[in-house]
Amino acid sequence: MRDQRHDAPWLPDLCRLPRVAALLGLAELVVVVLALAPDGASGWTPMRFFSASGFALWLALAVAVLLCKLRAPISRLPPRLGALAALALAAAVALLGAGVVHGLYGALGMAPLGVPFWRFTAGAAAVTALITALALRYFYVGDRWAAQTEANARAEADALQARIRPHFLFNSMNLIASLLRRDPIVAERAVLDLSDLFRAALGAGEGDSTLAAECELAAQYLSIESLRLGERLQVEWDRREPLPWQLPLPRLTLQPLVENAILHGVSRLPEGGTVAIALWQEDGRLHLRVRNPAPAPDDPLASLHRGAGHAQRSIGHRLAWRFGPQARVTAGWAQGYYACEVTLPVPP
């Protein structure tokens, strides 16, 4: 099966309002620069400035609409040939528009800014092609950067699938085998939890989860670990309603943090400890915090900061791609406890 991402048009999408506004801004900037030029300031009156602005904005809008409509056929051409075709179309629109404007001025007995016909039309076409080339290059680089960021986020999600380690699977299977005769009901529940956990891991890079599903997955993981660690593992949930339970989240957002809390924290302490998971909403932001007792960073038993870093960076990258710069992942050790907090914007 072909990857549909490779079939996406390479020509930047000029149907978006922010990009149309950027083209209009560039067109107006050219007019302002020409008006402020030392050798041309004397020939510019307010009326001519407004006329030139209207002409430049009309050209920018016409080029944007044309390239928006022809994006698909142009993208079927090789990139270099397609780029030349896009610039040629922009220049043709400017040449035709400048010719019409010069003809109208001529019919009224005036010449635009005192410029002859061919110089006016050729100059408008050249400037339009140059501005279009700069804009398309800027948008193209931005699109490629966004695509690379998405690819990195997908790679992070794929790598995160390996977070559910083989030894966890082996330990869980051995635990289930020991429960089959002693407590088959608990063994059956552990099998179901384990299957849901691995199903989520295999689909980490495909589609979104929700806050409710992420909490359920973390609870299933904790259920399996509770069977293994017994009373050494205590869990406290602090769900402060109202919470956006259907908020879309990348898969495996909460479970790896809970796994770190147990693997690098509670399980390394002979007496165990309590994993406290808090969820609350404040000032339009969702907060997820996982707190657990852990050895000090300089303790020989401590590998928390080394072991948890990859998962936290991966989650931070994927959340930044999904929610933008307002998404944050912070963590630190203090007074015998390690805490990791995720902060996300909640759409109104």
C-alpha positions in Angstrom: 0.0 0.0 0.0 1.3 3.4 -0.9 1.9 5.9 1.9 -0.7 8.7 1.5 1.6 11.2 3.0 3.9 10.9 0.0 0.9 11.8 -2.3 0.4 15.2 -0.6 0.9 18.2 -2.9 4.4 19.7 -2.5 3.3 23.2 -3.5 2.4 25.3 -0.4 -1.3 25.7 0.2 -2.3 29.3 -0.5 -5.9 28.6 0.3 -5.2 29.3 4.0 -6.3 32.8 5.2 -3.0 33.4 7.1 -1.0 32.8 4.0 -3.2 35.0 1.9 -2.8 37.7 4.5 1.0 37.2 4.4 1.0 37.7 0.6 -1.1 40.8 0.9 1.3 42.1 3.6 4.3 41.5 1.3 2.6 43.3 -1.5 1.8 46.3 0.6 5.4 46.3 2.0 6.8 46.6 -1.6 4.6 49.6 -2.2 5.8 51.2 1.1 9.4 50.6 0.2 9.0 52.1 -3.2 7.3 55.1 -1.8 10.0 55.7 0.8 12.8 55.2 -1.7 14.9 58.5 -1.8 14.7 58.8 -5.6 10.9 58.2 -5.7 9.5 60.0 -2.8 8.9 63.2 -4.7 6.7 61.5 -7.3 4.4 59.9 -4.7 1.2 61.6 -3.6 -1.3 60.1 -1.2 -3.6 59.3 -4.2 -0.9 57.5 -6.1 0.1 55.6 -2.9 -3.5 54.4 -2.4 -3.8 53.5 -6.1 -0.5 51.6 -6.1 -1.6 49.8 -2.9 -4.9 48.8 -4.4 -3.1 47.5 -7.5 -0.5 45.5 -5.5 -3.1 44.0 -3.2 -5.3 43.0 -6.2 -2.3 41.3 -7.8 -1.4 39.5 -4.6 -4.9 38.2 -4.2 -5.2 37.2 -7.8 -2.0 35.2 -7.6 -3.0 33.6 -4.3 -6.4 32.5 -5.7 -4.8 31.2 -9.0 -2.1 29.1 -7.2 -4.7 27.9 -4.7 -6.9 26.5 -7.5 -4.0 25.1 -9.5 -2.1 23.6 -6.5 -3.0 20.0 -7.4 -2.0 20.0 -11.1 1.2 22.0 -10.4 2.2 19.6 -7.7 2.0 16.7 -10.2 4.9 18.3 -12.0 8.5 17.8 -10.8 9.3 20.4 -8.1 11.6 22.5 -10.2 9.4 22.5 -13.2 6.4 23.1 -11.1 8.0 26.1 -9.3 8.9 27.7 -12.6 5.3 27.1 -13.8 3.9 28.8 -10.6 6.2 31.8 -11.0 5.3 32.0 -14.7 1.6 32.1 -13.9 2.2 34.8 -11.2 4.2 36.8 -13.7 1.5 36.3 -16.4 -1.2 37.5 -14.0 0.9 40.6 -13.1 1.7 41.3 -16.8 -2.0 41.1 -17.8 -3.2 43.1 -14.8 -0.5 45.8 -15.3 -1.4 46.0 -19.0 -5.1 46.6 -18.2 -4.3 49.2 -15.6 -1.8 51.0 -17.9 -4.4 51.0 -20.7 -7.1 52.5 -18.4 -4.7 55.2 -17.2 -3.8 55.9 -20.9 -7.4 56.2 -21.8 -7.7 58.9 -19.2 -4.7 60.7 -20.5 -2.3 59.6 -17.7 0.6 57.2 -17.3 1.0 55.3 -14.0 3.7 57.1 -12.1 5.0 58.4 -15.5 6.3 54.9 -16.5 6.1 53.7 -20.1 3.9 50.7 -20.9 6.5 48.0 -21.3 8.6 49.1 -18.3 5.4 49.3 -16.2 4.1 45.8 -17.2 7.5 44.1 -17.2 8.5 45.6 -13.9 5.2 44.6 -12.3 5.6 41.0 -13.6 9.2 40.8 -12.4 8.4 42.1 -8.9 5.4 39.9 -8.6 7.4 36.8 -9.6 10.1 37.7 -7.1 7.7 38.2 -4.2 5.9 35.0 -5.1 9.2 33.1 -5.2 10.2 34.4 -1.8 6.7 33.6 -0.3 6.5 30.1 -1.8 10.0 29.3 -0.6 9.2 30.5 2.9 6.0 28.5 3.0 7.7 25.5 1.5 10.4 25.5 4.1 7.8 25.9 6.8 5.7 23.0 5.5 8.8 20.8 5.3 9.7 21.7 8.9 6.2 20.9 10.0 6.4 17.6 8.2 9.7 16.8 9.8 8.4 17.7 13.2 5.4 15.3 12.6 7.8 12.6 11.4 9.9 13.1 14.6 6.7 12.9 16.7 5.7 9.7 15.0 9.2 8.3 15.5 9.0 9.1 19.2 5.7 7.4 19.4 7.1 4.3 17.6 10.1 4.3 20.0 7.8 4.6 22.9 6.2 1.3 22.0 9.4 -0.3 23.4 8.7 1.3 26.8 6.7 -1.8 27.7 9.8 -3.9 28.2 10.1 -7.6 27.5 10.9 -8.3 31.2 7.6 -6.7 32.1 5.9 -9.1 29.8 7.8 -12.1 31.1 7.2 -11.2 34.7 3.5 -10.6 34.0 3.1 -14.0 32.2 4.9 -15.8 35.1 2.6 -14.0 37.6 -0.5 -15.0 35.6 0.7 -18.6 35.4 1.1 -18.6 39.2 -2.4 -17.2 39.7 -4.2 -19.6 37.3 -4.8 -22.3 40.0 -4.7 -20.1 43.1 -7.1 -17.3 41.8 -8.3 -17.8 38.2 -10.6 -14.7 38.4 -7.6 -12.4 39.2 -5.5 -14.2 36.5 -8.2 -13.6 33.9 -8.4 -9.9 34.9 -4.6 -9.6 34.6 -4.7 -11.2 31.1 -7.3 -8.7 30.0 -5.3 -5.8 31.4 -2.1 -7.0 29.8 -3.8 -7.4 26.4 -5.2 -3.9 26.6 -1.8 -2.5 27.6 0.0 -4.1 24.7 -2.8 -3.2 22.2 -2.3 0.5 23.2 1.5 0.1 22.8 1.2 -1.3 19.3 -1.1 1.6 18.3 1.0 4.3 20.0 1.6 6.2 16.7 -1.8 5.7 15.2 -4.6 8.1 16.1 -5.5 9.8 19.3 -6.6 8.5 22.7 -8.6 10.5 25.3 -7.9 11.5 28.9 -10.4 8.9 30.1 -8.7 6.1 28.0 -5.2 7.2 29.2 -6.3 7.0 32.9 -7.9 3.6 32.3 -4.8 2.3 30.7 -2.6 3.6 33.6 -5.0 1.9 36.0 -4.7 -1.4 34.2 -0.9 -1.1 34.3 -1.0 -0.4 38.0 -3.3 -3.3 38.6 -0.8 -5.7 37.0 2.1 -4.2 39.0 0.1 -4.3 42.2 -0.2 -8.1 41.8 3.6 -8.3 41.4 4.6 -5.8 44.2 1.8 -6.5 46.6 1.6 -4.1 49.5 4.9 -2.5 48.6 2.8 -0.5 45.9 0.1 1.8 47.0 -1.8 4.0 44.6 -3.7 7.3 45.2 -5.9 8.9 42.5 -6.9 12.5 42.9 -9.4 13.4 40.2 -10.6 16.9 40.8 -13.8 17.4 38.7 -14.8 18.8 36.3 -12.2 17.2 34.0 -12.2 17.1 30.2 -12.4 13.3 29.9 -12.9 13.3 26.2 -9.9 15.6 25.5 -7.9 14.0 22.6 -4.4 13.0 23.7 -1.6 11.1 22.1 -1.6 7.5 23.0 0.7 6.5 25.9 0.8 9.9 27.6 0.2 8.9 31.2 1.2 5.2 31.4 4.9 5.7 30.7 5.1 8.3 33.6 3.4 5.8 35.9 5.8 3.1 34.7 8.8 5.3 35.5 7.3 6.0 39.0 7.3 2.3 39.7 10.3 1.1 37.8 12.8 3.8 38.9 11.1 4.8 42.2 8.9 2.5 44.2 10.4 -0.8 43.1 13.9 0.4 44.1 12.9 1.1 47.7 12.7 -1.9 50.0 9.7 -0.5 51.8 8.0 0.5 48.5 5.8 3.5 48.5 2.7 5.3 47.1 2.3 6.5 43.6 0.0 9.6 43.7 -1.7 10.6 40.4 -3.5 13.9 40.4 -5.6 15.4 37.6 -7.1 18.9 37.8 -8.1 21.8 35.5 -7.2 25.4 36.3 -7.2 28.6 34.2 -8.0 26.8 31.0 -5.2 24.2 31.4 -5.2 20.5 32.3 -2.6 19.3 34.8 -1.5 15.7 35.2 1.0 15.0 38.0 2.6 11.7 39.0 4.5 11.8 42.3 6.3 8.9 43.9 9.0 8.3 46.5 12.4 7.8 44.9 16.1 7.5 45.9 18.1 10.7 45.9 19.8 11.5 42.7 23.3 10.8 44.2 22.1 7.5 45.7 23.7 4.4 44.0 20.2 2.9 43.6 19.0 5.9 41.7 18.6 5.7 38.0 15.4 7.7 37.9 16.8 10.7 36.1 18.7 8.6 33.6 15.9 6.2 33.0 12.9 8.5 32.9 14.4 11.1 30.6 13.7 9.4 27.3 10.0 8.8 28.1 9.5 12.4 29.3 11.2 13.9 26.3 9.2 11.7 24.0 5.9 12.7 25.7 7.0 16.3 25.6 7.7 16.2 21.9 4.5 14.6 21.0 2.4 16.9 23.2 4.2 19.9 21.7 3.3 18.7 18.3 -0.3 18.1 19.3 -0.9 21.2 21.5 1.8 23.7 20.6 4.2 25.6 22.8 1.7 25.8 25.7 2.2 22.1 26.4 4.9 21.5 29.0 6.4 18.5 30.8 8.3 19.4 34.0 10.0 17.0 36.5 12.2 17.1 39.5 13.3 15.4 42.8 12.8 17.0 46.2 12.7 15.8 49.8 12.6 12.1 48.9 9.9 12.4 46.1 10.1 12.6 42.4 7.3 14.4 40.6 6.5 14.8 36.9 3.8 17.2 35.8 2.2 17.6 32.4 0.4 20.8 31.5 -1.9 21.1 28.5 -4.2 23.8 27.1 -7.8 22.8 27.1 -9.9 24.1 24.2 -12.9 26.2 25.3 
